[in-house]
Amino acid sequence: MAVGDVRGRVGGTMDRNRPVTSAAVLRRVAQRGVAVVGACVLAGCAAATSLGPPTPPRTFDLGRSSTAVAGYRAVRSGADRLHVVVAEPTALRGLAGDRIAVRPRHAELAYFADAAWADTLPRLIEARLVEDLGRSGRFGAVGRAADRLDADVTLAADIRAFHVDLAHGEAAAHVDVHVRLIDARRGRVLTSRGFTARSNAGTDDVRSGVRALSVSVGRIMPQVTAWAGKLRMRSAPASRQVAPTRSRRIPPAATPDDRQATETAPANGEEKPIERAPKPKVPARDLLVGKRAAEDRTD
């Protein structure tokens, strides 16, 4: 079919009695192509706008336990109070990140969608330990390992469970932390103990689960603080020991026989032994003459 016989095949209605030239066909095809491309571009922009950047997850913290800490009081004072360094807690990989764990079944660990901790879980527990121990008044100083504290004891915690449990028919927060107190100078474990707590969450949503986990942490922290505060070291570090006051002994008054005694001046605040002059020796002949004279007086 010749181009001149094409009638009204592109575009809208056309005059069927008017032949369509090749230029007109190309012009209408170009216009239709521009319209199609424009529609595709607009559709792509709309799709990109609908996708957009990913929605940031809701972040949660463990809060503060002011009601439990308010009951503490300073029970030790002076150099006897220990200096404690809180090491960053350890945990398995499933709990070491910032995702909020939930256990739907006994051997399955999942996470709440679109929700996360404000930091990694070990760092949140470390910050809470430093805060509660420092506010308790039971220790001379409390800090992190990066604080370069002259510590007596290192508190090392291991997070063994920290999730919302759904496996028993009701939502409950389960927290299990094992704590060790380590001699910071000798590197040996002084004592250790496990702390666990369960709190009812009510529902299985993330907000209720985080609230129940915070309640469980609030129950454990006062127990850790009271337990660690009972530790007694054998002696305080030499840098913080108070030197005992020394009183200088006053020598007794000199007797007539000690008039020739000489005393060296004390050095460095310590007394020197008194050096006495030796008594003169009496010849044996004089002793014999004195004995005979005494016998004559007796006769």
Secondary structure, 3 states (H helix, E strand, C coil): CCHHHCCCCCCCCCCCCCCCCHHHHHHHHHHHHHHHHHHHHHHHHHHHHHHCCCCCCEEECCCCCHHHHCCCCCCCCHHHCCEEEECCCEECCCCCCCEEEEECCCCCCEEEEEEEECCCHHHHHHHHHHHHHHHCCCCCEEEEHHHCCCCCEEEEEEEEEEEEECCCCCCEEEEEEEEEEEECCCCCEEEEEEEEEEEECCCCCHHHHHHHHHHHHHHHHHHHHHHHHCCCCCCCCHHHCCCCCCCCCCCCCCCHHHCCCECCCCECCECCCCECCCCCCCCHHHHHHHHHHHHHHHC
